[in-house]
Amino acid sequence: MHTVVSFLVVSLFLLSTASQDSVPSQASQDIEPIASASIHVDKHSFKSGEVIKLTVLLEAGPGGVYIPKSWGEMGGDIPGFSVNLTTLSGKGAETCGIATDSWGPKHEDARAVLNRDFIYLPAQRIVGLRTAVRCPPKRRGKYFINADYSPFNIDADEVARLPETHGLVLRKSIRARPVLTSIY
């Protein structure tokens, strides 16, 4: 009986450690992001009707990152940056809307997609976009400038599985910390 109990304890120990060893190497990326985004403005206070100009940056993490070759304005199946203005409570504050398209078809060969659609951004290197809030409100008050970078590539998961990418493929949007601004 003692032998059976010992066998069960050892078996459970081996099963629990085996499942820990099978955790993908990307678990460390959940702790340390493979990229980060940031918003940069020259000033934080604007006159009513004044254009709110800003720069949005995407910075590669310590291992670098594969990103889609496009990093301009997002939309129409094009990866890139999007910017919006919200109230302090999180409601949309812009006076006009935008529209986007759905993703295109999925491709077969991940290696071809990597070569055609992605570039490698080495550690701590940046790409960015100089832009403006499209339709800022004329109403006085405090607002948040929000921005994110969307990789917007339906094949990103397959590209991340390629051995040469080491899983360092940006597959989900990266949101920048909002910047508080005021309109007077």
Sequence and secondary structure as in RCSB ss.txt:
>XXXX:A:sequence
MHTVVSFLVVSLFLLSTASQDSVPSQASQDIEPIASASIHVDKHSFKSGEVIKLTVLLEAGPGGVYIPKSWGEMG
GDIPGFSVNLTTLSGKGAETCGIATDSWGPKHEDARAVLNRDFIYLPAQRIVGLRTAVRCPPKRRGKYFINADYS
PFNIDADEVARLPETHGLVLRKSIRARPVLTSIY
>XXXX:A:secstr
 HHHHHHHHHHHHHHHHHHHHTS TTHHHHHS SEEEEEE S SEE TT   EEEEEEEE TT EEEES  EE B
TTB EEEEEEEETTS B  SS           S HHHHHHHHEEEE TT EEEEEEE SS  SS EEEEEEEEEE
   TTHHHHHTSGGGTT B  S EE   EEEEE 
